[in-house]
Amino acid sequence: MTRIGIIIIGSTRPGRNGETVARWVHEIAAQRDDAQYELVDIKEFNLPHLDEMAPPSLGQYTQPHTLRWAEKIASFDGYVFVTPEYNHSTSGALKNAIDFLYAEWNNKAAGFVSYGSVGGARAVEHLRLVVAELQMADVRAQVALSLFTDFENFSVFKPSEHQVGAVNTMLDQLVAWSGALATLRSGTTMATPQSHA
């Protein structure tokens, strides 16, 4: 069965909203039967600033924290990135966690749940560029949570009802793309059509 990592809780800041948002997404996902969904919190991996000597694209990981992180990320077929918006972008902690790895992300699908004053839209725009470089397919549907309408006093998470539908639409696309990319992940290639000239 397709495995989806609901991540990746992308904030490590004390008092973060991301954990509550990610657990809400996981509760919605757990009611579905199309994939296995697991919460992944980058905070639990205690990743320092990138400290590998070789570029991640070489796959020559040496640090125990990198190896542990790589094993977890490799176990999934797709991901939901839960991100705040900091200064028109995603969090440094999430970008750092992404940058540790390469092949583990390749040929997998990515969906996004963001939150901020403009729904975290600008954070996701940056993340779409990042995941494209990692050969990931990002789905179009996005869940954008506003600090003004989906949070009380900018801190207590109270999502609008329509956001549940937005989560399910994003997950529909994510699971479909994760399955469609399975052929690439298995290392098989599709046959090219024969010329009839």
RODO-2510 file (C-alpha; in nm, 4 decimals, decimal comma):
residues 197
     n   res          X          Y          Z
     1     m     0,0000     0,0000     0,0000
     2     t     0,1146     0,3529    -0,0719
     3     r     0,2865     0,5167     0,2245
     4     i     0,2526     0,8905     0,2804
     5     g     0,4611     1,0829     0,5304
     6     i     0,2704     1,3767     0,6759
     7     i     0,5491     1,5929     0,7473
     8     i     0,6885     1,6869     0,7876
     9     i     0,6067     1,9132     1,0585
    10     g     0,8181     2,1942     0,9209
    11     s     0,8644     2,4129     1,2271
    12     t     1,0764     2,3404     1,5321
    13     r     1,0015     2,6644     1,7152
    14     p     0,8617     2,6478     2,0731
    15     g     0,4873     2,7100     2,0665
    16     r     0,4673     2,6224     1,6959
    17     n     0,1285     2,5883     1,5254
    18     g     0,2613     2,3245     1,2881
    19     e     0,2165     2,0275     1,5162
    20     t    -0,1531     2,0995     1,5717
    21     v    -0,2052     2,1518     1,1982
    22     a    -0,0216     1,8309     1,1079
    23     r    -0,2208     1,6260     1,3594
    24     w    -0,5432     1,7667     1,2113
    25     v    -0,4310     1,6639     0,8622
    26     h    -0,3389     1,3197     0,9944
    27     e    -0,6808     1,2777     1,1570
    28     i    -0,8488     1,3511     0,8229
    29     a    -0,6100     1,1187     0,6381
    30     a    -0,6639     0,8375     0,8894
    31     q    -1,0300     0,8205     0,7835
    32     r    -0,9218     0,7255     0,4300
    33     d    -0,8320     0,3760     0,3123
    34     d    -0,6209     0,4609     0,0076
    35     a    -0,2793     0,4821     0,1779
    36     q    -0,0941     0,4468     0,5057
    37     y    -0,0309     0,7860     0,6637
    38     e     0,2357     0,8599     0,9233
    39     l     0,3298     1,1765     1,1094
    40     v     0,6944     1,2741     1,0822
    41     d     0,8332     1,5542     1,2972
    42     i     1,1702     1,6945     1,1944
    43     k     1,2163     1,8150     1,5514
    44     e     1,2527     1,4528     1,6661
    45     f     1,5523     1,3974     1,4376
    46     n     1,7647     1,6745     1,5902
    47     l     1,9268     1,7603     1,2594
    48     p     2,2027     2,0199     1,2916
    49     h     2,2843     2,2580     1,0104
    50     l     2,3876     2,0397     0,7176
    51     d     2,7105     1,8735     0,8279
    52     e     2,7857     1,6116     0,5629
    53     m     3,1134     1,6504     0,3742
    54     a     2,9867     1,5146     0,0410
    55     p     2,6899     1,6601    -0,1497
    56     p     2,3649     1,4714    -0,0761
    57     s     2,3353     1,3769    -0,4445
    58     l     2,6313     1,1377    -0,3966
    59     g     2,4481     0,9487    -0,1217
    60     q     2,7634     0,9186     0,0899
    61     y     2,6009     0,9873     0,4246
    62     t     2,8262     0,9482     0,7281
    63     q     2,6447     1,1088     1,0205
    64     p     2,4125     0,8925     1,2343
    65     h     2,1391     1,1591     1,2273
    66     t     2,1543     1,1710     0,8461
    67     l     2,1333     0,7928     0,8156
    68     r     1,8339     0,7840     1,0497
    69     w     1,6631     1,0647     0,8586
    70     a     1,7377     0,8998     0,5223
    71     e     1,5903     0,5688     0,6375
    72     k     1,2676     0,7361     0,7463
    73     i     1,2257     0,9459     0,4311
    74     a     1,3095     0,6518     0,2027
    75     s     1,0236     0,4517     0,3545
    76     f     0,7552     0,6737     0,1953
    77     d     0,6062     0,7049    -0,1532
    78     g     0,4897     1,0635    -0,1061
    79     y     0,4852     1,3474     0,1418
    80     v     0,2673     1,6199     0,2846
    81     f     0,4819     1,9146     0,3873
    82     v     0,3232     2,1192     0,6655
    83     t     0,4939     2,4567     0,6574
    84     p     0,4690     2,7955     0,8217
    85     e     0,5545     3,1062     0,6264
    86     y     0,8539     3,2948     0,7592
    87     n     0,9618     3,6086     0,5717
    88     h     0,7953     3,5104     0,2430
    89     s     0,9431     3,1591     0,2541
    90     t     0,9388     2,8305     0,4415
    91     s     1,1208     2,7707     0,7694
    92     g     1,4967     2,7310     0,7742
    93     a     1,4539     2,4077     0,9716
    94     l     1,2432     2,2486     0,6975
    95     k     1,4720     2,3631     0,4171
    96     n     1,7723     2,2257     0,6072
    97     a     1,6000     1,8893     0,6614
    98     i     1,5167     1,8656     0,2920
    99     d     1,8736     1,9565     0,1930
   100     f     2,0249     1,6661     0,3893
   101     l     1,9004     1,4101     0,1344
   102     y     1,8611     1,3593    -0,2383
   103     a     1,7795     1,0146    -0,3786
   104     e     1,5337     0,9451    -0,0975
   105     w     1,3112     1,2236    -0,2340
   106     n     1,3381     1,1337    -0,6041
   107     n     1,0347     1,0268    -0,8091
   108     k     0,7886     1,0813    -0,5279
   109     a     0,4926     1,3154    -0,4926
   110     a     0,4609     1,6184    -0,2688
   111     g     0,1565     1,7977    -0,1342
   112     f     0,1489     2,1083     0,0827
   113     v    -0,0386     2,2394     0,3845
   114     s     0,0672     2,5909     0,4759
   115     y    -0,0310     2,8540     0,7279
   116     g     0,0401     3,2224     0,7674
   117     s    -0,1042     3,5692     0,7202
   118     v    -0,1673     3,4963     0,3509
   119     g    -0,2212     3,1249     0,4023
   120     g     0,1467     3,0451     0,3711
   121     a     0,1173     3,0687    -0,0062
   122     r     0,4607     3,2228    -0,0553
   123     a     0,6289     2,9497     0,1499
   124     v     0,4785     2,6888    -0,0798
   125     e     0,5851     2,8765    -0,3909
   126     h     0,9440     2,8456    -0,2716
   127     l     0,9007     2,4815    -0,1733
   128     r     0,7667     2,3940    -0,5183
   129     l     1,0975     2,5096    -0,6687
   130     v     1,2937     2,3093    -0,4129
   131     v     1,1059     1,9811    -0,4635
   132     a     1,1272     2,0162    -0,8419
   133     e     1,5076     2,0157    -0,8136
   134     l     1,4781     1,6941    -0,6118
   135     q     1,2811     1,5309    -0,8944
   136     m     0,9570     1,5313    -0,7012
   137     a     0,6137     1,5855    -0,8544
   138     d     0,4200     1,8515    -0,6651
   139     v     0,0433     1,8316    -0,6800
   140     r    -0,1615     2,1374    -0,7681
   141     a    -0,4120     2,1278    -0,4820
   142     q    -0,2884     2,3067    -0,1724
   143     v    -0,4303     2,3682     0,1736
   144     a    -0,3706     2,7321     0,2692
   145     l    -0,4663     2,8152     0,6275
   146     s    -0,5057     3,1799     0,7224
   147     l    -0,3973     3,3069     1,0607
   148     f    -0,6964     3,5440     1,0395
   149     t    -0,9754     3,2951     0,9654
   150     d    -0,8431     2,9496     1,0638
   151     f    -0,6855     3,0480     1,3946
   152     e    -0,8260     3,2263     1,6969
   153     n    -0,5988     3,5049     1,8211
   154     f    -0,3439     3,3855     1,5665
   155     s    -0,2598     3,0858     1,7825
   156     v    -0,5571     2,8552     1,8547
   157     f    -0,6203     2,6403     1,5497
   158     k    -0,9880     2,6397     1,4476
   159     p    -0,9970     2,5552     1,0765
   160     s    -1,2897     2,6564     0,8616
   161     e    -1,5129     2,3668     0,7531
   162     h    -1,4212     2,3968     0,3862
   163     q    -1,0582     2,3183     0,4695
   164     v    -1,1445     1,9514     0,5266
   165     g    -1,2456     1,9256     0,1625
   166     a    -0,9241     2,1010     0,0623
   167     v    -0,7192     1,8424     0,2540
   168     n    -0,9008     1,5535     0,0874
   169     t    -0,8596     1,7034    -0,2597
   170     m    -0,4867     1,7447    -0,1998
   171     l    -0,4602     1,3867    -0,0683
   172     d    -0,6554     1,2513    -0,3674
   173     q    -0,3992     1,4048    -0,6005
   174     l    -0,1043     1,3065    -0,3829
   175     v    -0,1991     0,9396    -0,3607
   176     a    -0,2701     0,9241    -0,7349
   177     w     0,0665     1,0778    -0,8238
   178     s     0,2513     0,8641    -0,5691
   179     g     0,1094     0,5551    -0,7350
   180     a     0,1780     0,6809    -1,0852
   181     l     0,5456     0,7377    -1,0005
   182     a     0,5915     0,3833    -0,8667
   183     t     0,7290     0,2655    -1,2009
   184     l     1,0067     0,5227    -1,1855
   185     r     1,0863     0,4341    -0,8255
   186     s     1,1146     0,0662    -0,9133
   187     g     1,3787     0,1445    -1,1731
   188     t     1,1795     0,0127    -1,4667
   189     t     1,1383     0,2171    -1,7797
   190     m     0,8334     0,2499    -1,9980
   191     a     0,8600     0,1150    -2,3487
   192     t     0,8790     0,3750    -2,6227
   193     p     0,6315     0,3490    -2,9101
   194     q     0,7631     0,1905    -3,2329
   195     s     0,7873     0,4107    -3,5369
   196     h     0,5488     0,3221    -3,8189
   197     a     0,7247     0,5310    -4,0846
***
